[in-house]
Amino acid sequence: MIVEMRRVLIFGPKRLVAEVMEEVQRMGVVHIDRIEAEETPVAALQLDESTSTRQAVLERLRMRADGLLSLLPAVGIETPARADDLTAADVNALEVEIGAIETDVQALTRRRLEAEEEQELIRTYEGAVRVLAPLQNALAGSRALKTVGFILRGKDLTVVAALRSMLVELTQGRVEVVSRTVEEGKIGVVVAYTHRDEEGVRGFLTQAGISELRLPARYGEGDPLEAIRLMERRKAALPAELAAISGSLAERARRHRPRLAAIRGAVADQLARLYAIPSLAQSRYTFILHGWTPAKNIADVRGTLQRRFGRDVVVHDVPADPHDTAGVPVLLDNSPLVRPFQRLLGLFKPPRYGTLDPTVYMAIFFPIFVGMVVGDIALGGLLFAFGWWMRNKARRGETWDVALGPINLGIRVTPAPLADMSWIVRILSVWTILFGALYLEFFGNLIEHHFGVHPIFNRVEQTTAFFYLTVGMGLIQVMLGYLLHLVLAARHRHPVGVLESLAMISGVAALFALLGAMGKVLPPSFFTPGLALAAAFLIFFLIGFALNRMAAMWLLEAISGMGNVLSYARLFGVGLAAAVLANVANELGGKFGPVFIGVFVGIFFQMVILIFTFAGHVIQPARLNWVEFLTKLKYHDETGNSYQPLHKTGGD
């Protein structure tokens, strides 16, 4: 549900603005909104020069704290240390404190990067040096010959032969080319030539885009064999060096991260207050803070400010106008059973204040659709176990780094969203098990195949009934969307909206009744009500067109609404495909000898199929809610702004 908001105005002397902002931030329930020119003749409150300078210093301090927190590894569950409110003198002291930590941590980080770079360098050069060194050493003492070594990408030795042919022609035969395979896709080549041919050979190689293999200075001072021995020693020593550096960084993290997090939070709090000040208005002696507060919190805001500032600060509030909601921020607050499903709306802006929060309908339809598609007792059990694992991880305060086997996908889920996800997954699992019991599917048709027990409803065999079931669910949800929009239009006294909803309800129902009766999908008796509904649609359409010429689009929207209902057949397609593929996996398993091997093979193929059809199992049901249902509510046309109160981020 959308929380009731009240417009709040806080007046006080300008000398108290900093203290009032601090108290408002501590309460954390006032969404500050800029006062527009037509609302008041007073000017916006501006930062003085000293405050602007302090803001710049604080921004620099926050950036430095963020940089250090990114360099220091996270060590377990962190609780920020307490940081008292900062004064002007404290900022300078904190810059010195952070500077000392920076010097230490950056030195360790630089050493780690250098060691990692050296490891990579050894991996890059070692193989080539081992191959080319003996070839070059054989001619190292020659006064008549010179050598150049390089690496060619690829594994086709005909390239080396062509290169040798061109060099022989260039030097009139005074050249020798030797090659060895360094590793897969790399060929080491050494070219020996006379001193008088050096300019020609090197010029030719440059034109061909071939660069000589040159060792870094740390390895190139001695001969190649000495470079190999040095690389071997460093290769053996580097892991221990990196482990020691990582241990030092972990120790610094345990010592400094809580303090840095507290400093960062306290600085961010001060900056948030400074950023909000230009949204305030001022007269010659007073400031005016304009914002929004949930109705349930207004008494606390008034009482807290009066207790601290007495009559110096005045709080005035009025209810938000339900018919003029353009600037009212939106806060969603549902019951704990429904609240996690607010995450499904997180991709979009929140609904406009005074409209409808569709979370509860998402919480009903989305799990039903997923259960209808997956519909397998065993998979539902696995889904529940996965949700329970996420629940336990969230309760331990752990972050989940999402990975696909050994591949880290770079997605981090913190405990709060992980807890919501775990609840959603467990609800999905319940509906999956319920539909699985209806279909009697346990890893496909294993129960029916091995025990001869037949399901109440076999979606693979009763495809027509399954199709009608999915389209029927679509008709219910689409009509519900139109009905809810009708209620909203009536509540806001919007006659064209009321007529549009009535026209869509009667038009879509008429199309289904008439086409269903004519196609003998529905009984012939539906034809007469269909005509009556078509007549009702025509009446609503004509009245709406008289009020608003844009109502001409209702004809197309009615046909589009019918198409939206039929698009729910994708649940039929995805669900039927899931069941058939599961049965095929069982058939494949049945072709193997021993029963336990067949079961294992069947389940393996089902897991593979489940992974590859995941988008259809979850994304398609979500899409039907996001698009077909929410568009009927005009959700995407009437979005609002999120409630973002000034609050403390840390430092307490």
N, C-alpha and C positions, 0 to 999 in steps of 0.2 A: 504494500500500500504506500501511497505518497503521503509523507508526513505533513501535517498542517503547519504552515509558516505564518509568522507575523513580521510585519515591517517594523523596524526599531530605529529610533533616532536617539542618539546620546549627545547631550550638550554639556559643555564645561569650559572653564577658563583655559586659555592656550598654555598657561604655565603647567597644567596638569596633563597635557596630551600624552606625554611619554609614559606617565604612570598609569593612565587609563588604558592605553594600548597594551601595556604589560599585563594588566589585570584581565582585559578582554582576551588576550592570548592565553592566559593561564586557564580561563574558563573553557575556551576552545569550542564555543557554540555559536559565535556570531560570524556570519558570512558578510564581509564588508563589501559594499557596492558603491561605486562612484555616484555622487549626486550630479545629475545632469543640469545644464544651464536653465532649462525651463522649469525645473523644480525649485530652484532657489537662486536669488541674485548674488549670493556670496561666492567668492573665488575659492579655487582649490588650495589646500594647505601645502606650502612648499617647504623643502628642506633648506635650512640655512647652510652656509659654506662649511662650517665646522662639522655639521652632521653629514654632509655630502662627502667630506674627506674621510670621516669615520666609516661611512658605508664602503668606500673604496678599499680601506684597510681591511675591513671585515670580509669583503669579497675575496681579497687576496689570501687572507688567512684561511677561509673555507677551502679555496682551491688547493692550498698547500696541505691541509689536513686530508682532503680527498685523495691527493696524490700519494701521501704516505699510507693511507688505508688501502689503496690499490696495490702498493708494493709489498705490504706486510701480509703474509698469509693468514686466513681465518683459522683460528685455533679453538675448536669446540664451540659451545654456546656462549656468546659474549654478553655481558651486562655492562653497559657504559658506566664509568665511574661518575660520581657526583661532581658537577661543575657549577660553582656558584655563579650568580649573575655577574656579567663582566662590567667593569667600569673602564673609563678611558685609560687609566694607568694599567689595568689588567691586560689590555690588548697588546701593548708593547712588551709586557712580560711574557705573554703567550707567544708572541713572534720569536722571542729569544728561545723559549722552551722548544718550540717546533723546529727552529733552526738547528738546535743541537741534535734533535732526533733525526732530522733530514741528513745531516752530515754523516752520521753513523750508518743509517739505513741505505742511503744512496751509495756509500762506499761499498757496502756488502753487495748491493744489487749490481754495481758495476763489475765487481769481481766475479759474480755469478755469470753475468752476460759474457765476460771475457772468456771464462772457462768453457761455457757452452759453445761460444764461437770457435774456440780452439778445438773442441771435440768435433764439431762439424767440419772444420778445416782438415783435420786428420782423416775423417771419413772420406772427404772429397779427394785428397791428394795421395793418401797412403798407397792405394792400389796402383795408381799411375806411376808413382816413384819406384815401387818395387819392380814394375815391368820395364820401365825405361832406364833405370840406373845401370843395370848390367850392360845394356847396349851402349850407353854413353860412356861408361867407364872403360870399355874396351878400346876407345879411341881417345881417352882423356890425355894420354901422353904424347899424342901425335902432334908434330909441328906443321905438318902439311895439310891436315884435315881439321875441319870444324864440324860440330853437330848442333842440331836443333831438335828438340822433342816436343810433341804436342798430342792432343787427344782428339779423335774424330768420333762424333756421335753416330751411332748406327752399328749394324753388324754385317754389312755387305762389304766383303773384302775386295770386290771389283773397284770400289772407289779408291782404295790404296793402289791398286794396279794402274788405274788411270792417272793417278797423281804421279806415280813413278815414271810412267811413260812421258808425261809432259816435262818432268824435271830432267830426264835423260836427254830429251830433245833440246832443252834450254841450255844445258851444260855440256852438250856434245859427249855425253856418256860419263862425265866426271862426277858421278853421284851414286850413292847407294841408299836404298830405302828399306828399312826393316820394321816390321809391325808385329804386335802381339795383342791378343784380346785381354783387356784389363778386367772387364766384368760385362755382364749382359748389357748390350747396347753401347759399349765404349771400346774403341780400338786405340791402343797406344802406338805411336809412330815415331821413329827416329830417322832423320835425314842426315847423312854424312856427305860433305862436299869440300872442295878445295877453297883456300883463302881467296883466290881471284874470282870465284863464283859467288862469294858471299852476298854481294849487293843484288845480283840477279835472283838468287834463290829466295832471299828474304823478301825482296820486292814481290816476287811471284806469290809467296805464301800470304803476304798482306793483302794482295788483290783478291786472293781466293777466300779471304775471311778467316784464315787460320792463325790462331794466336799461340805463341810459344808457351809451353808450360813452365811458369816461373814460380818457384817456391817462395812463400812469404819470408821476410827478412830473418825471422827467428829460426828458420830451418835452412835458409839458403846460403849461409856463410861458409859452411864446409862442403865436402863432396857429398853426392847423393847417398852413398852408403851410410855416412855419418848422420844424414838427415833421417834415414829410415830408423836408425838406432834411437835417435832422439824422439821420433814420433812414437816408437814403441814404449819408451819410458814414460812419456807424457800420457799416452793412452792408458797405461796402467795406473797412473797417479791421479788423473782427473776425476774419476768417480768418487774417490775419497775426498778430494777437495770440494767437489760440489755438495757432497753430503754434509761436510762440515759447515759450508756456507749456508745451506738450507737450515741446518740446526741452529745456527746463529740467528738467522732471520726469524725462525719460529720462536726462539727465546725473546727476541726483541718484540715480536708480536704479542706474546703473553704479557710482557711488561708494559708496552705502550698502547696497544689497540684500545683498551677500555678508556684510557685517558683521552686519546685522540678522538674516539667516538663521542665522548662527552663534550670536548671542546668544539667539535664539528657541530653537534646538536645545539649547543648554546649560541654559537655564532650564527647558525641558520635561523634560530629563533629571533635574534636581534635583527637580522637582515629582513626577515618576514615582516617585522613591525615597521621597519624603515620603508620597505617597498609599499606597504599599505598606506602610509601617511599621505601621499599625493591623492589618494581616493577620498580623503576627508575634505570638508569645506571649512572656511574660516570667515569670521567677521573681524572687526578690529581687535576684539578682546577674547573672542570665544572660538572654539572649534565645534564642528558638527560631524559626528560619525553616523553614516547611514548604512543600514544593513538588514539582514534577515536572520531570524532565530526561530527554531522550532517552538511552537506554541507551548509545549510542555516545559521548556527551559526558560521562558521569559521571566517568570517569577524569581528564579535563581539569579538571573542577570541583574534584575532591578535590586534585589536584596543585597547581593554581593557588592555592587557599586555604591549603594547607599551606606552600607556598613563601613566601607573604607573611606569614602569621600564626603559622606553626609549630603548637605544641600548644595555643595559645590557642583555636583554632577546630577543632571536630570535625565531620566529615561522615559521616553514616550514610545508607545507601540500601538499599532492598529492591525486588524486582520488583513491578510493579503486579499486583494480583490479577485474573486473567482472568475470574473469576466475580463480582467485585464492582467494577464499573467506573464507578459513578455519578459520581465526582468526577475521573476521569482525563481530562486534556485530550487532544485529538486533533490530531496532526500528520500530514498526508498528504505522502508523498515517493515519487513515481513516477519512472520513467526519463524522460530528456529528451524522448523521442518521445511519451510519454503525458501528461507533466506539464501541458502547456497545457490539456488537457481538464478539469483540475480546475476551471477557470473555469466550466464548465457546471454545477457543483454549488455555485457561489458564492451562488446564490439561497437556498440552504437551510443549515441548521445541519449541521455535519459528522457523519459516522456515529459511532455510539457506539463507544468503545474496546472492542476485543475482538470487534467484528463484522466487516464487510467493506467495503472501499473499492471502490465501483463504477466508479471512474474508467476503468479499463482496458476495461470493457464498454461504457461510453459512447463511448470512443475507437474501438471497433470498430463498434458498431451505428449511431451517429449519422451518421458519414460515408456508410455504406452506404445508409441510408435517404434522405439528401439526394441522393446520386448516383442512386438509383433513381427519385426524383421528377423531378429536373431532367433528367438523362440526355441531355446535348447536348454534342458535342465542342467546338463554338464557344463556348458559354457556359462550359464548363469551362475553356477557354483564357483567356477574359476574367476568370474567377474567379481563376485562377492569377496572372495579371498584377496583379490587384488585391491579392492576398496578397503578391506580391513587392514591390509599391509600399509596403505597410505594413511589410514586413520592413526595407526600406532606410530608411524614415523612423524606425523604432524604433532601428536601428543608429546613426543619426546623433544619437540622443538627443532627437528632436523630439517634441512633443506634437501630436496630431491633434485639431483643432477640427472636429467633424462638422457638415457643412452639406448642405442639400438645395438645390443651385444657389446663389442669392444669399441663401437663408434659413439663418442659423446656428441650429442646433437646441439650442445651449447644452450640448452634450455634449463633454467633453474626455477624450481617452484618452491617458494618459501612456505613456512608452516601454515599461515592463515589460508591462502588459496588451496593448499594441499588438503586441509581439513574439509573445505567445501567440496573439492573434487571427490574426496573419498565418500562423502555422503551421496553425491549425485551418482557415483558409480554403484554404490550399494542399492540405491533405489532402482537404477537400471537393471541390476541383477535380479531383484525381486520380480519385476515384470517379465524379465527374460525367462525366469523359472516358471512363472504362472502360464505364460504362453507355451513354454516347453511342455508343461503338463497337458495343456489342451491339445498340442500337436503330437504328444508322446514322443518327443525327440530327445535322445540322450546320445550326444555325438552322432547326430543324424538318426537313422532308423535302426540303431543297434537293438533296442528292446523289441521292436516289432520283428526284426529279422531273426533274432536268436530265440525269443520266447513266444512268438506268435500272438502277442497282445496287440490289439488294434487300437489306434487313437480315436478320441472323440471326434477330432477334426483333422483330416489328413490334407494339408495344404498342397502337397504335391499332386494328389489325385483329384481333390475337389478345387481345381484351379478357378472355376467360375465363381464359386462361393467365396473363395479367398479374394478374388478381384472385387466382388461386390462389397466385401468387408472393408477393404482399404478405401475404396471410393466413398463408401458410406461414412467412414471416419472423416474423410475430407469434406463431405457435405456438412457434417455436424460442425466441424471447426470453422469452415468458411462462413456458415450461417451465424454461428456464435459471434464471429468478428463483426458481421454486419449489425447484429442485434446490439452489441456493445457500443458500436459507433452511433446507433440510433439513440441509445440512452444518453451518451455524451452530448450529442447534438441537441436533444431535448433539454438537458440540464443547462446548456449554455444558450438556450433560446435561439438556436440557429435553424430557421425554417428550411432553408435550402438543404442543409445537412440532414434534417429529418426526412425530407422528401427523397433525397438521394439514397438513404439507407432503406427506406420503404421500397423504392424502385428496384434497388439491387436484390433485396430479399424476394420480392414478387417476381422479378425478371428471371433470376437464376432458378427459382423453384418452378416457374412456368416452363422454362426450357427443359428441365429434367422431366417434368411430368408429361409434357407433350412428346418429346423425343423418346422417352421411355415407353410410353403407351404405343406410339406409332411403330417403334422397333420391337414391340412385344417383350421387352425386358420387364416392364411393369404391367399390371392388369389394365385392360381397356377402360375400366372405370376411372382411371387417373386422367383421362383425356379432358373430361368436362371441368374438373378443378383446375387443370392446366390452362384452359381457355379463360376461366375466371381470373386466374393469377396474371395471365397476359393482359387482360383488360385493365386490371389494377395497375400493372406496370405502365400501361399507356397513359392512364389518368395521372399518375404521379409524375411521369415524364413531361406531359403537357403543362402541368402546373409549374413544375420546376423550370421548364424552358421559358415560361412567361416571366418568372422571377429572375432568371439568370441564363443568358444565352449559352454559357459553358455546359449547361445540362444536356446539350446535344451529344456530348461524349458518353452519356449514360448508356446509349444503345451499345456502343462498343464495350463499355465496362461490364455490362451484363453478360455479353458473350465471353469476355475475358474471365469473368467470375466463374462461369461454367468450366472454362479451360483450367482455371486454378483448381477446381474440385477434381477434375480428371487427372491433374498432375499428381494427385495423391496415389495414383496407380503405380508410381515409382516404388512405393512401399511393397506393392504386389510383386513388381519385377525383382527388386533387390532381395525380398524375403524368399521368393520362390527359387531364385538362383542360389541363395545360401543353403536352402534345404536340399536342392538337387545336387549341388557340389558336395555336401556332406554325405549324401547317399552314395555318390560316385566314389568318394574316398573309402567308404566302407566296402564297396564292391572291389576296389583295388586291394584292400587289406584281405578280403576273403580269398584272393587268388594265391596267397602264401600258405605254406603248409600248416605248421602248428598254430593253434588258436591264438596263443599269446603273442606270437609274431604278427599275425594278421591284425589283431587288435592294436598293437603298437604302430604298425604301418598305417592303419586307418586313422588313428588319432593324430599321427604325425602330419598326414596330408590335410587333415581338418584344421590343424593349427596353422599350417601354411596358407590354406584357403582363407581362414579367418583374418590373418594379417593382411593379405592382399585385398580383401573386401571390406576392410575396416571403414574406409571412407563411405561406402554405401550403407553400412550398418549404423553409423552415427551421424555423419555429415548430412546425408539425405533427410533423415527425420528432423535434424536441426534446421536445415534449409526450409522445410515446409513450415516450420513455426516462424522463422525469421522473415520469410517472404510472403507466402500465401496467407498466413494468418495475420501478421502484423500490418500488412498493407491494407487489409479490410478495416482495421482500426484507424487507418491514416496515421499510424505510429511514426513512420519516417517523415511525414509531412508536418508533424506537430511536436518536434523535439524541444527540449529545454536545456538549461544549464545545470551542471552538477553543483551540489551544495559543497562549498569548500571553505569551511570556517577558518579563521585565523587561530592556529593552535600551536602548541609547543611540540617540537620534533625531538627534543632531548635536552640534556642539561639539568634535569631535575634530580 
